[in-house]
Amino acid sequence: MRVLRVRHEGRDTWAVPEGDALVPLSRAPWEAKGNVERSGPPFPRRGAHILPPAVPTKILGIGRNYAAHAKELGNEVPREPLVFLKAPSALVPHGGIVVLPRASARVDYEGELALVIGRRARHVPKDAWREVVAGVTCAVDVSARDLQKCDGQWWRAKGFDTFCPLGPALETDVDPKDLLLETLVDGAVKQSARTSEMIFDVGAVVAWISSAMTLEPLDVILTGTPEGVGPLSAGQNVEVRIERVGALAVTVEAEAAEDPSKS
């Protein structure tokens, strides 16, 4: 099932597509055990603003989860999942804007498959991940590569505002173990791999993270990026396409120059 989180007439709601319209739901399908509970009549898609399909308490990323990507950056393949945090304030919806901060001289795109958590969970067995994952969606783990190398901690390099485009929809019935993932910049394919190439699969990632912290409903896990990452420039368009999941598109802008009169 494809589920969108949208803002319509000033109200945020979950909705499912029905032709050219969207049907508002009384609650998310995973909360209703897969049932579609309508909360009103359909409304036109053009009258809705697409929001990121999650409202996370935390966003967790998995670093170097594709061997070829680790190699292209000159890194060793990790023996255990390498986890970092991104701020929820980094979220950007489909059709949104990624802002290149003045503090960084190189900001990279990293197309990824994202998991959205459906219920509170801790110590999830590897083979029980489906019980806690509501669905999957597309993401861009935008990364200030120069700051990532010099800071030690990745809070700034990964956590700038607009550094986590997510969406557009959540797919609740797609098996993520072997999907084609591609990232395009201005229409040219820059990354292309299958999720089966992950070093640590979805089950391993969920089990590892939940062994340390409680996963809350609508938390987000970014599962890693394949090789082919590269720098972004203002004016470019970035699109992440994942087989059977959808396509997420954003544009890139430079941060406005600081106004000395306001300092």
C-alpha positions as CSV (number, residue, x, y, z in Angstrom):
1,M,0.0,0.0,0.0
2,R,1.3,3.5,-0.9
3,V,0.6,6.0,1.9
4,L,1.3,9.7,1.8
5,R,1.5,12.2,4.6
6,V,0.0,15.5,3.4
7,R,-1.2,18.9,4.5
8,H,-4.7,19.7,3.3
9,E,-6.7,22.8,4.3
10,G,-4.3,23.4,7.2
11,R,-4.5,19.9,8.5
12,D,-1.8,17.2,8.4
13,T,-3.2,13.7,7.6
14,W,-2.2,10.3,6.1
15,A,-3.8,9.6,2.8
16,V,-3.9,7.0,0.1
17,P,-4.0,7.7,-3.7
18,E,-7.3,7.0,-5.5
19,G,-6.9,8.0,-9.2
20,D,-6.2,11.7,-9.3
21,A,-7.4,12.1,-5.7
22,L,-6.2,11.4,-2.2
23,V,-8.4,9.7,0.4
24,P,-7.7,11.0,4.0
25,L,-7.3,8.4,6.7
26,S,-8.4,8.5,10.3
27,R,-5.0,6.9,11.2
28,A,-2.0,5.3,9.6
29,P,-2.7,1.8,8.1
30,W,-0.1,0.1,10.4
31,E,-2.0,1.5,13.4
32,A,-5.2,0.1,12.0
33,K,-3.6,-3.3,11.3
34,G,-3.5,-2.7,7.6
35,N,-7.1,-1.5,7.2
36,V,-7.9,1.7,5.4
37,E,-10.1,3.8,7.6
38,R,-11.4,6.8,5.8
39,S,-11.8,10.1,7.6
40,G,-13.6,12.0,4.9
41,P,-14.2,12.4,1.2
42,P,-11.4,12.3,-1.4
43,F,-9.7,15.6,-2.3
44,P,-7.6,16.6,-5.4
45,R,-3.9,15.9,-5.2
46,R,-3.2,19.4,-6.4
47,G,-4.8,20.8,-3.3
48,A,-2.4,19.0,-1.0
49,H,1.1,19.7,0.1
50,I,3.3,16.6,0.4
51,L,5.1,16.2,3.7
52,P,7.9,13.8,4.6
53,P,6.3,10.4,5.4
54,A,7.6,10.4,9.0
55,V,7.7,12.5,12.1
56,P,10.7,11.0,13.8
57,T,12.2,11.5,17.3
58,K,15.5,10.5,15.6
59,I,17.0,9.8,12.2
60,L,19.7,7.1,12.2
61,G,22.0,6.5,9.3
62,I,24.2,3.5,8.4
63,G,27.6,4.4,7.1
64,R,29.7,2.4,4.6
65,N,27.0,-0.2,4.2
66,Y,27.9,-0.9,0.5
67,A,31.5,-2.2,0.0
68,A,32.1,-0.2,-3.2
69,H,31.1,3.0,-1.5
70,A,33.5,2.4,1.4
71,K,36.2,1.7,-1.1
72,E,35.6,4.9,-3.1
73,L,36.1,7.0,0.0
74,G,39.2,5.0,1.0
75,N,37.5,3.4,4.1
76,E,37.5,-0.1,5.4
77,V,34.3,-2.1,5.4
78,P,33.0,-2.0,9.0
79,R,32.8,-5.2,11.1
80,E,29.5,-4.0,12.7
81,P,27.0,-1.5,11.5
82,L,28.4,2.0,11.6
83,V,25.6,4.2,13.0
84,F,25.3,8.0,13.0
85,L,22.5,10.4,13.8
86,K,20.8,13.1,11.8
87,A,18.6,15.8,13.3
88,P,14.9,15.7,12.6
89,S,15.2,19.3,11.6
90,A,17.1,18.1,8.5
91,L,13.9,16.7,7.0
92,V,12.8,18.0,3.6
93,P,9.8,16.8,1.6
94,H,9.6,15.7,-2.0
95,G,9.8,18.8,-4.2
96,G,11.7,20.6,-1.4
97,I,15.0,22.5,-1.4
98,V,18.5,21.4,-0.2
99,V,20.5,24.4,1.0
100,L,24.2,24.3,0.6
101,P,25.6,25.8,3.8
102,R,28.3,28.5,3.7
103,A,30.3,26.5,6.2
104,S,31.1,23.7,3.8
105,A,33.1,23.7,0.5
106,R,31.8,20.3,-0.5
107,V,28.3,18.9,0.0
108,D,27.6,15.4,-1.5
109,Y,24.4,13.5,-2.4
110,E,23.9,10.0,-1.1
111,G,20.8,8.2,-2.4
112,E,19.4,5.7,0.1
113,L,16.5,3.3,1.0
114,A,14.9,4.5,4.2
115,L,12.9,2.5,6.8
116,V,10.1,4.1,8.8
117,I,9.3,2.5,12.2
118,G,5.7,1.6,12.9
119,R,5.7,0.8,16.6
120,R,7.8,1.2,19.7
121,A,10.4,-1.5,20.0
122,R,13.6,-2.6,21.7
123,H,15.9,-5.6,21.2
124,V,14.3,-6.7,17.9
125,P,15.5,-10.1,16.6
126,K,17.0,-9.9,13.2
127,D,14.3,-12.0,11.6
128,A,11.5,-10.0,13.3
129,W,12.2,-6.6,11.7
130,R,8.9,-6.7,9.7
131,E,7.0,-6.5,12.9
132,V,8.3,-3.0,13.7
133,V,8.9,-1.5,10.2
134,A,5.9,0.4,8.9
135,G,7.3,0.7,5.4
136,V,10.1,2.0,3.2
137,T,10.7,5.2,1.2
138,C,13.4,7.1,-0.6
139,A,15.9,9.4,1.0
140,V,19.0,11.5,0.3
141,D,21.6,11.5,3.1
142,V,23.1,14.9,2.2
143,S,26.6,15.1,3.7
144,A,29.1,18.0,4.1
145,R,32.1,15.8,3.1
146,D,34.8,18.3,4.2
147,L,33.3,18.8,7.6
148,Q,32.7,15.0,8.0
149,K,36.5,14.5,7.6
150,C,37.6,17.3,9.9
151,D,35.0,17.3,12.7
152,G,35.4,13.8,14.0
153,Q,31.8,13.7,15.2
154,W,29.4,13.8,12.2
155,W,26.6,15.9,13.9
156,R,27.3,18.9,11.7
157,A,28.3,17.2,8.4
158,K,25.1,15.1,8.5
159,G,22.7,17.4,10.4
160,F,22.4,20.7,8.7
161,D,18.9,21.9,8.0
162,T,17.6,20.4,4.7
163,F,20.1,17.5,4.8
164,C,17.5,14.7,4.8
165,P,15.1,14.8,1.9
166,L,12.5,12.0,2.5
167,G,9.6,10.6,0.5
168,P,7.4,11.1,-1.3
169,A,5.3,8.1,-0.1
170,L,5.7,5.2,2.3
171,E,5.3,1.7,0.7
172,T,4.0,-0.7,3.3
173,D,4.1,-4.0,1.3
174,V,7.5,-3.9,-0.5
175,D,10.2,-6.4,0.4
176,P,13.4,-4.2,0.5
177,K,15.9,-7.0,0.2
178,D,16.6,-6.7,-3.6
179,L,15.5,-3.4,-5.1
180,L,17.2,-1.3,-7.8
181,L,18.3,2.1,-6.3
182,E,19.4,4.9,-8.5
183,T,20.4,8.5,-7.9
184,L,20.2,11.0,-10.8
185,V,21.7,14.5,-10.9
186,D,20.2,16.7,-13.6
187,G,18.9,13.6,-15.2
188,A,22.2,11.7,-15.3
189,V,22.5,8.5,-13.4
190,K,25.2,8.8,-10.8
191,Q,24.5,5.9,-8.5
192,S,23.0,2.5,-9.4
193,A,23.0,-0.6,-7.2
194,R,20.7,-3.2,-5.7
195,T,19.8,-3.2,-2.0
196,S,20.9,-6.8,-2.0
197,E,24.5,-5.4,-2.1
198,M,24.2,-4.1,1.5
199,I,26.8,-5.4,3.9
200,F,24.2,-5.4,6.7
201,D,20.7,-6.1,5.6
202,V,17.5,-4.5,6.9
203,G,17.1,-7.1,9.7
204,A,20.7,-6.8,10.9
205,V,20.4,-3.0,10.9
206,V,17.1,-2.9,12.9
207,A,18.5,-5.5,15.4
208,W,21.7,-3.7,15.9
209,I,20.2,-0.2,16.5
210,S,17.4,-1.6,18.7
211,S,20.0,-3.4,20.9
212,A,21.1,0.1,22.0
213,M,18.1,2.3,21.9
214,T,14.3,2.2,21.8
215,L,12.9,2.8,18.3
216,E,9.8,5.0,18.4
217,P,6.9,5.1,15.9
218,L,7.9,7.1,12.8
219,D,11.6,7.1,13.6
220,V,13.7,6.8,10.4
221,I,16.6,4.6,9.5
222,L,18.7,5.3,6.4
223,T,20.3,2.1,5.3
224,G,23.4,3.3,3.5
225,T,24.4,4.5,0.0
226,P,26.1,2.7,-2.9
227,E,29.1,4.0,-4.8
228,G,28.9,7.0,-7.0
229,V,28.5,9.8,-4.5
230,G,29.6,13.3,-5.6
231,P,29.4,17.0,-4.9
232,L,26.3,19.2,-5.4
233,S,26.1,22.7,-6.9
234,A,23.4,25.3,-6.6
235,G,20.8,25.0,-9.3
236,Q,21.0,21.2,-9.7
237,N,18.2,18.7,-9.4
238,V,18.6,15.5,-7.5
239,E,16.3,12.5,-7.8
240,V,16.4,9.1,-6.0
241,R,14.5,6.3,-7.6
242,I,13.9,3.0,-5.9
243,E,12.2,0.1,-7.7
244,R,8.6,-0.4,-6.5
245,V,9.0,2.4,-4.0
246,G,8.9,5.6,-5.9
247,A,11.0,8.7,-6.8
248,L,12.1,11.5,-4.6
249,A,13.1,14.8,-6.2
250,V,14.6,18.0,-4.7
251,T,16.4,21.0,-6.0
252,V,19.7,22.6,-4.7
253,E,20.3,26.2,-3.6
254,A,23.2,28.0,-2.0
255,E,22.7,29.5,1.4
256,A,22.1,33.2,1.2
257,A,25.0,35.4,2.1
258,E,25.1,36.7,5.7
259,D,23.8,40.2,6.1
260,P,26.5,42.1,8.2
261,S,23.9,44.6,9.4
262,K,22.1,41.8,11.2
263,S,25.1,40.5,13.1
